[in-house]
Amino acid sequence: MARRHGPIELHVRPGVSTDWASFRREAPPYSIALDGYVIGPPAFTEDGPYANFDHHAGVDRLATRSTCMQVFLAIMLGLYDQFSKEGRPHAHVFVNDPDQDTCLAIWLLANPERVSEMSQGRAITTLLVTEDILDCTGGAYPISPERLSIREQAWIFDPYMRARQEGRIGTMDAAAMHALIDAVCERITRSADETHETIELDARYEEVGGGPGWRLIVEHGAHARSALFAAGIRAFVTVRERSDGAWTYSVARMSPFVAFPLEGL
């Protein structure tokens, strides 16, 4: 399912992932994969052109910028010189999830004319830098929930966080993900226009098990992971019941310096 967002054609395919060679073979020219749609490190080829922006597979997570920051830098450094038709920006963008990093990357690609303005706009610049840090650390970076910028960011991504907490992300079809992306992107636009709102962060969580060096967690609040770090929890598994009766588990550690066998698990 595809939908037009400014100069991009957004293709939302829940749960779908592929490799770089298959993506170049199957996607149309002028295609960009975001945040795990292509399993592999960032890549670009003029033949197409094709690009992949990701920070999960085959990279050092702390040394690799988030997907949205990669996209921002690429636009600033001439991405749309390659991805253009008849002198105008043009791209097919493929995603499989509507999380914060993905939504912000989509907004940047859909609003290239505003990217150059970001050095002048505090709100979006702060959002981008904060999201970059939080996404690279799995939301575990110690930032005070009392900061105004954090409460603004919480409001922007609240549609996604609510859906995640309610277990709806794993059962969404393409239309529902499109609607969620639209809702978040509309709030990002409001932030760029300095008409954003704020909300208080709900960081409640419950420890229900665990072992040496890790805890089994139920996240009651959408921002529980910020509280985990403050409580000294460096490795954890979260458990959440989905709306279809299945269970979702997230396995995480705060950094590669924490002795927890993440890759083995």
ZAPA-40689 format. One line per field, with one value per residue (C-alpha): residue in three letters; residue number from 1; x, y, z. Coordinates in steps of 0.5 Angstrom, whole numbers, plus 500, padded with zeros to 3 digits. Example, Ala and Ser with C-alpha at 12.3 -4.5 7.8 and 13.67 -1.06 7.14 Angstrom:
# ZAPA-40689
resn: c(ALA | SER)
resi: c(1 | 2)
px: c(525 | 527)
py: c(491 | 498)
pz: c(516 | 514)
# end
This chain:
# ZAPA-40689
resn: c(MET | ALA | ARG | ARG | HIS | GLY | PRO | ILE | GLU | LEU | HIS | VAL | ARG | PRO | GLY | VAL | SER | THR | ASP | TRP | ALA | SER | PHE | ARG | ARG | GLU | ALA | PRO | PRO | TYR | SER | ILE | ALA | LEU | ASP | GLY | TYR | VAL | ILE | GLY | PRO | PRO | ALA | PHE | THR | GLU | ASP | GLY | PRO | TYR | ALA | ASN | PHE | ASP | HIS | HIS | ALA | GLY | VAL | ASP | ARG | LEU | ALA | THR | ARG | SER | THR | CYS | MET | GLN | VAL | PHE | LEU | ALA | ILE | MET | LEU | GLY | LEU | TYR | ASP | GLN | PHE | SER | LYS | GLU | GLY | ARG | PRO | HIS | ALA | HIS | VAL | PHE | VAL | ASN | ASP | PRO | ASP | GLN | ASP | THR | CYS | LEU | ALA | ILE | TRP | LEU | LEU | ALA | ASN | PRO | GLU | ARG | VAL | SER | GLU | MET | SER | GLN | GLY | ARG | ALA | ILE | THR | THR | LEU | LEU | VAL | THR | GLU | ASP | ILE | LEU | ASP | CYS | THR | GLY | GLY | ALA | TYR | PRO | ILE | SER | PRO | GLU | ARG | LEU | SER | ILE | ARG | GLU | GLN | ALA | TRP | ILE | PHE | ASP | PRO | TYR | MET | ARG | ALA | ARG | GLN | GLU | GLY | ARG | ILE | GLY | THR | MET | ASP | ALA | ALA | ALA | MET | HIS | ALA | LEU | ILE | ASP | ALA | VAL | CYS | GLU | ARG | ILE | THR | ARG | SER | ALA | ASP | GLU | THR | HIS | GLU | THR | ILE | GLU | LEU | ASP | ALA | ARG | TYR | GLU | GLU | VAL | GLY | GLY | GLY | PRO | GLY | TRP | ARG | LEU | ILE | VAL | GLU | HIS | GLY | ALA | HIS | ALA | ARG | SER | ALA | LEU | PHE | ALA | ALA | GLY | ILE | ARG | ALA | PHE | VAL | THR | VAL | ARG | GLU | ARG | SER | ASP | GLY | ALA | TRP | THR | TYR | SER | VAL | ALA | ARG | MET | SER | PRO | PHE | VAL | ALA | PHE | PRO | LEU | GLU | GLY | LEU)
resi: c(1 | 2 | 3 | 4 | 5 | 6 | 7 | 8 | 9 | 10 | 11 | 12 | 13 | 14 | 15 | 16 | 17 | 18 | 19 | 20 | 21 | 22 | 23 | 24 | 25 | 26 | 27 | 28 | 29 | 30 | 31 | 32 | 33 | 34 | 35 | 36 | 37 | 38 | 39 | 40 | 41 | 42 | 43 | 44 | 45 | 46 | 47 | 48 | 49 | 50 | 51 | 52 | 53 | 54 | 55 | 56 | 57 | 58 | 59 | 60 | 61 | 62 | 63 | 64 | 65 | 66 | 67 | 68 | 69 | 70 | 71 | 72 | 73 | 74 | 75 | 76 | 77 | 78 | 79 | 80 | 81 | 82 | 83 | 84 | 85 | 86 | 87 | 88 | 89 | 90 | 91 | 92 | 93 | 94 | 95 | 96 | 97 | 98 | 99 | 100 | 101 | 102 | 103 | 104 | 105 | 106 | 107 | 108 | 109 | 110 | 111 | 112 | 113 | 114 | 115 | 116 | 117 | 118 | 119 | 120 | 121 | 122 | 123 | 124 | 125 | 126 | 127 | 128 | 129 | 130 | 131 | 132 | 133 | 134 | 135 | 136 | 137 | 138 | 139 | 140 | 141 | 142 | 143 | 144 | 145 | 146 | 147 | 148 | 149 | 150 | 151 | 152 | 153 | 154 | 155 | 156 | 157 | 158 | 159 | 160 | 161 | 162 | 163 | 164 | 165 | 166 | 167 | 168 | 169 | 170 | 171 | 172 | 173 | 174 | 175 | 176 | 177 | 178 | 179 | 180 | 181 | 182 | 183 | 184 | 185 | 186 | 187 | 188 | 189 | 190 | 191 | 192 | 193 | 194 | 195 | 196 | 197 | 198 | 199 | 200 | 201 | 202 | 203 | 204 | 205 | 206 | 207 | 208 | 209 | 210 | 211 | 212 | 213 | 214 | 215 | 216 | 217 | 218 | 219 | 220 | 221 | 222 | 223 | 224 | 225 | 226 | 227 | 228 | 229 | 230 | 231 | 232 | 233 | 234 | 235 | 236 | 237 | 238 | 239 | 240 | 241 | 242 | 243 | 244 | 245 | 246 | 247 | 248 | 249 | 250 | 251 | 252 | 253 | 254 | 255 | 256 | 257 | 258 | 259 | 260 | 261 | 262 | 263 | 264 | 265)
px: c(500 | 503 | 501 | 504 | 507 | 510 | 516 | 516 | 511 | 511 | 510 | 508 | 509 | 508 | 513 | 517 | 524 | 529 | 536 | 540 | 541 | 533 | 531 | 535 | 532 | 525 | 524 | 523 | 528 | 529 | 528 | 530 | 529 | 529 | 530 | 530 | 526 | 533 | 537 | 544 | 548 | 547 | 548 | 548 | 548 | 547 | 545 | 537 | 539 | 538 | 539 | 539 | 539 | 539 | 543 | 541 | 544 | 552 | 554 | 556 | 550 | 554 | 558 | 552 | 547 | 540 | 536 | 533 | 540 | 543 | 537 | 538 | 545 | 544 | 539 | 544 | 549 | 545 | 541 | 536 | 541 | 541 | 533 | 530 | 526 | 526 | 529 | 525 | 526 | 523 | 523 | 520 | 520 | 519 | 518 | 516 | 514 | 512 | 516 | 519 | 526 | 522 | 517 | 522 | 526 | 519 | 518 | 525 | 524 | 517 | 520 | 526 | 525 | 525 | 531 | 535 | 531 | 533 | 539 | 534 | 529 | 530 | 524 | 526 | 534 | 533 | 528 | 533 | 539 | 535 | 531 | 538 | 541 | 535 | 534 | 542 | 541 | 534 | 531 | 536 | 540 | 539 | 535 | 531 | 523 | 522 | 526 | 521 | 524 | 523 | 516 | 515 | 518 | 513 | 507 | 510 | 511 | 505 | 500 | 506 | 507 | 500 | 499 | 505 | 503 | 496 | 500 | 497 | 503 | 504 | 497 | 497 | 496 | 498 | 492 | 493 | 500 | 499 | 494 | 499 | 505 | 500 | 498 | 506 | 508 | 503 | 505 | 512 | 510 | 507 | 513 | 517 | 512 | 513 | 505 | 507 | 504 | 507 | 505 | 508 | 512 | 509 | 515 | 512 | 514 | 514 | 519 | 516 | 523 | 530 | 536 | 544 | 545 | 538 | 531 | 524 | 520 | 513 | 512 | 506 | 508 | 510 | 517 | 519 | 526 | 528 | 526 | 530 | 537 | 535 | 534 | 541 | 538 | 543 | 540 | 532 | 527 | 520 | 514 | 507 | 501 | 498 | 491 | 491 | 493 | 500 | 506 | 512 | 518 | 524 | 531 | 536 | 542 | 544 | 551 | 556 | 559 | 554 | 555 | 549 | 549 | 544 | 547 | 547 | 539)
py: c(500 | 507 | 514 | 521 | 525 | 531 | 529 | 522 | 516 | 512 | 504 | 501 | 494 | 491 | 486 | 486 | 486 | 484 | 484 | 490 | 486 | 484 | 491 | 493 | 488 | 488 | 496 | 501 | 506 | 512 | 507 | 509 | 504 | 506 | 503 | 496 | 495 | 493 | 488 | 491 | 497 | 504 | 503 | 508 | 506 | 511 | 505 | 506 | 510 | 506 | 508 | 504 | 508 | 504 | 503 | 496 | 491 | 490 | 497 | 499 | 502 | 507 | 510 | 510 | 515 | 514 | 513 | 520 | 523 | 519 | 522 | 529 | 529 | 526 | 531 | 537 | 534 | 533 | 526 | 530 | 531 | 524 | 522 | 527 | 527 | 533 | 537 | 536 | 531 | 524 | 518 | 511 | 510 | 503 | 502 | 496 | 500 | 507 | 508 | 515 | 514 | 512 | 517 | 523 | 520 | 520 | 527 | 530 | 526 | 529 | 536 | 537 | 545 | 545 | 541 | 547 | 552 | 547 | 551 | 556 | 553 | 550 | 546 | 541 | 541 | 539 | 534 | 531 | 531 | 528 | 523 | 521 | 520 | 516 | 511 | 510 | 508 | 504 | 510 | 509 | 515 | 519 | 525 | 528 | 528 | 535 | 538 | 542 | 539 | 532 | 533 | 537 | 530 | 526 | 530 | 529 | 521 | 520 | 517 | 512 | 511 | 510 | 504 | 501 | 501 | 498 | 492 | 495 | 496 | 488 | 487 | 494 | 493 | 498 | 503 | 503 | 504 | 510 | 513 | 513 | 516 | 521 | 523 | 523 | 527 | 532 | 534 | 534 | 540 | 543 | 543 | 546 | 551 | 552 | 551 | 544 | 542 | 538 | 532 | 529 | 523 | 517 | 513 | 507 | 500 | 493 | 488 | 481 | 477 | 477 | 474 | 476 | 483 | 483 | 485 | 482 | 488 | 490 | 497 | 501 | 508 | 510 | 512 | 507 | 506 | 513 | 511 | 504 | 507 | 512 | 506 | 503 | 497 | 496 | 490 | 488 | 484 | 487 | 483 | 486 | 482 | 484 | 485 | 479 | 475 | 474 | 476 | 481 | 481 | 486 | 485 | 490 | 493 | 500 | 499 | 494 | 495 | 492 | 484 | 481 | 476 | 480 | 478 | 470 | 471)
pz: c(500 | 498 | 499 | 497 | 502 | 498 | 494 | 496 | 495 | 502 | 502 | 508 | 509 | 516 | 518 | 511 | 511 | 506 | 504 | 500 | 493 | 493 | 495 | 489 | 484 | 487 | 488 | 483 | 481 | 486 | 492 | 499 | 505 | 512 | 519 | 518 | 512 | 509 | 514 | 513 | 514 | 511 | 503 | 497 | 489 | 484 | 479 | 481 | 485 | 491 | 499 | 505 | 512 | 518 | 524 | 527 | 523 | 521 | 525 | 532 | 535 | 539 | 533 | 528 | 527 | 528 | 521 | 522 | 523 | 517 | 513 | 515 | 514 | 507 | 505 | 507 | 503 | 496 | 497 | 492 | 487 | 486 | 488 | 483 | 477 | 472 | 477 | 483 | 489 | 488 | 492 | 493 | 501 | 504 | 511 | 516 | 522 | 525 | 530 | 532 | 528 | 522 | 523 | 523 | 517 | 513 | 515 | 513 | 506 | 505 | 507 | 504 | 503 | 511 | 512 | 511 | 515 | 521 | 523 | 525 | 528 | 535 | 536 | 530 | 531 | 538 | 537 | 532 | 536 | 542 | 538 | 535 | 542 | 545 | 539 | 539 | 546 | 546 | 550 | 556 | 555 | 562 | 560 | 565 | 564 | 567 | 561 | 556 | 550 | 553 | 554 | 547 | 544 | 548 | 546 | 538 | 539 | 543 | 538 | 537 | 544 | 546 | 540 | 543 | 550 | 548 | 544 | 537 | 533 | 532 | 529 | 525 | 517 | 512 | 513 | 520 | 520 | 515 | 519 | 525 | 521 | 519 | 526 | 528 | 522 | 523 | 530 | 527 | 523 | 529 | 532 | 526 | 526 | 534 | 535 | 539 | 546 | 552 | 556 | 562 | 562 | 565 | 567 | 571 | 570 | 574 | 576 | 575 | 575 | 572 | 574 | 575 | 572 | 568 | 570 | 567 | 566 | 565 | 562 | 565 | 562 | 555 | 558 | 563 | 560 | 562 | 569 | 568 | 567 | 573 | 578 | 575 | 571 | 565 | 562 | 561 | 558 | 557 | 556 | 553 | 552 | 545 | 543 | 539 | 545 | 543 | 547 | 545 | 548 | 548 | 550 | 551 | 554 | 556 | 552 | 549 | 556 | 560 | 560 | 558 | 552 | 547 | 541 | 543 | 545)
# end
